[in-house]
Amino acid sequence: MPPLDVAKVLTRKQEHECARLDDFEFRVRIRAIRLLVDDLNERTGIATPLDALAFARQAANERVDATLAAIDAALGAASPGPGTIFRRHGRAVARAYEQVIVERGDPSPFRMA
């Protein structure tokens, strides 16, 4: 039986944990944008609601602050302002985090021992 390569085992665990945590973070980020857009659609009452899925796709490919600026621009005169959108996004992130934990489990890394 070959000797156990501890470095290889630890590297494999690190890669697995990083991928799992990145997936969790991505899900929270995208869900938060969708929750934010849905919330803004309800609160602003604009005639043509914003497409939450389109902004979620946009957030997958760019920084969150750029997506928030695009949401603000899309709302136009009905926008509550960038500061309010940023604060509502913070609340949406908290809600998204809780929802993803319920669906996927706690993102805390597992101990080896």
LOBA-555922 format. One record per residue (C-alpha): z, x, y negated; residue in three letters. Coordinates in steps of 0.02 Angstrom, whole numbers, padded with zeros to 5 digits, always signed. Each point is the difference from the previous one (the first is absolute). Last residue first. Layout:
LOBA-555922
ZXYAla ...
***
This chain:
LOBA-555922
+00619-00543-00785Ala -00175-00019-00076Met +00053-00110-00145Arg -00118-00138-00054Phe -00073+00001-00174Pro +00048-00145-00113Ser -00144-00124-00020Pro +00102-00149+00058Asp -00103-00125+00100Gly -00182-00052-00012Arg +00004-00185-00047Glu +00174-00019-00075Val -00011+00173-00078Ile -00171-00047-00072Val +00074-00154-00083Gln +00146+00095-00076Glu -00113+00136-00070Tyr -00120-00132-00069Ala +00142-00087-00092Arg +00058+00164-00077Ala -00178+00048-00045Val -00027-00171-00081Ala +00154+00027-00109Arg -00070+00166-00060Gly -00169-00083-00029His +00085-00129-00108Arg +00068+00141-00107Arg -00172+00083-00015Phe -00083-00167-00043Ile +00132-00030-00133Thr -00031+00170-00077Gly -00190-00019+00008Pro +00000-00166-00095Gly +00025-00183+00046Pro -00188-00012+00028Ser -00078-00167-00043Ala -00106+00082-00136Ala -00089+00109+00128Gly +00063-00030+00177Leu -00131+00120+00069Ala +00058+00138-00120Ala +00180-00014+00059Asp -00056+00001+00182Ile -00107+00154-00034Ala +00149+00087-00082Ala +00106-00041+00153Leu -00137+00073+00111Thr -00004+00159-00102Ala +00190+00012+00010Asp -00008-00021+00189Val -00113+00150+00025Arg -00169-00027+00080Glu -00085-00043+00164Asn +00122-00117+00085Ala +00045-00077-00168Ala -00180-00060-00019Gln +00008-00086+00168Arg +00163-00084-00052Ala -00084-00051-00164Phe -00141-00084+00096Ala +00124-00085+00117Leu +00099-00072-00144Ala -00154-00082-00078Asp +00054-00054-00174Leu +00011-00186-00035Pro -00137-00084-00101Thr +00078-00125-00121Ala +00149+00109-00041Ile +00172-00071+00039Gly +00090+00156-00061Thr +00151-00017+00114Arg -00085-00053+00161Glu -00143+00124-00012Asn +00122+00136-00052Leu +00106-00030+00156Asp -00153+00004+00114Asp -00057+00161-00084Val +00171+00079+00023Leu +00016-00053+00182Leu -00172+00074+00038Arg +00043+00161-00090Ile +00166+00013+00092Ala -00086-00029+00167Arg -00116+00148-00032Ile +00141+00120-00045Arg +00116-00059+00139Val -00135+00019+00133Arg -00044+00173-00064Phe +00182+00056+00003Glu +00021-00061+00180Phe -00159+00090+00055Asp +00056+00160-00086Asp +00170-00014+00088Leu -00082-00018+00171Arg -00123+00142-00032Ala +00140+00114-00059Cys +00107-00046+00151Glu -00140+00037+00124His -00046+00165-00081Glu +00183+00054-00004Gln +00023-00048+00183Lys -00154+00102+00050Arg +00064+00149-00100Thr +00171-00014+00082Leu -00076-00004+00175Val -00112+00149-00039Lys +00144+00101-00070Ala +00106-00042+00153Val -00128+00068+00123Asp +00082-00041+00166Leu -00032+00132+00132Pro -00136-00032+00128Pro +00050-00074+00170Met 
***
